[in-house]
Amino acid sequence: MKRRGSKKELVVLASSLEIDVEFLRDCVEHGALSLEEFPADPRAASPAQLARLRRLQRLCGGLELDVFAGSIIVELLERLDALRRDLELLRRSGR
């Protein structure tokens, strides 16, 4: 079985996602992106996977964070979004 994460694969993935290859490499190295969980064909990636990666890229670039810190913030933002959705559902159900 071929090991995922080769330089060529990262270049192809970065190009298709329009993301800097060094940023993508850092994401893989720091565990912010698992290539085993990401489809080999970027067109098959879920909207949630793409949104997470783009959110991480915006945070790291805009706030000049490293990928590790950015991934922690993205995780916390995703949890906050889930809690907001749960709260809204509870409000709508009258609980």
N, C-alpha and C positions, 0 to 999 in steps of 0.2 A: 504494500500500500504506500502510495506517495505521501510524503510528509507535506502538509500544507504550510504555507508561510514562506515559500522561497521568494527570493528577491524579484524574480520574474512575475510570480503570481501577485505580489504586492503592487508592482508597477501597473499591471493590467487592472487590478481592482481599483487602485487609486485613480487611474485614468478614467475608468468607466463611471466612478462615483464623483469625479471632479474634485478630488481631495488630494492634498499634498502627500506624496509617497512617504516622506519622512515622518509626517504626522501619523499616518497609518501605521508605519513601522513602530513608532513609539506606543501607539494604542495596543498593538499586539504584544510588545515587550512588557508593558506595564499591566497587562490583563484587562484593559478597558474594552478590548475587542477580542473575541475568540473566533479564530478562523474556522474552527471545527463546527461552531454554531452558525456561522455565516454561510449562506449558500455559495457554492463555487461560481455560479452565474449570478452576478450582482443584480441582474434584472429580476431574479427570483426572490430578492430580499424583501422582507415585509416592510410596510411603511413604518412600523415601530422601530425596526432595526436601523433604517435609514435616518429617521428622526433623531434617534439617540446619538448616532454618530455625528450628525450635523450639529446637534445641540452641543455636544462635546467640543466640536471644532470651533463653534462660535464662542463658547466660554473660554477655551484655552487661548484663542487668538485675541478676543476682545479684552480679556482681563489679564492676559499674559501669565496664565497659569500653566503649570506642567500637567501632563496627561493624568498623572496619578491624582492630583488634587481635583482636576476637572471631572474625573470619573466619579469621585466621591460626591461632588456637588450634583452631578447628573443623577446619580442614584437617589440622593435625597429629594431632588425635584420630582423624580418619578414617583417616589413614595408619597410626597405631598399631593401630587395630582391624583393618585389613587385614593387617598383619604378624602380629598375634595369630592370626587365622584361618589364615594360611599356616603358621605354626608348629604349630598344632594339627593341621593336615592332614599335615604332615611327621611329627609324632609318631605319628599314627594309622597312617601307611603304614610305619612302622618305619625311617625313614631317619635 
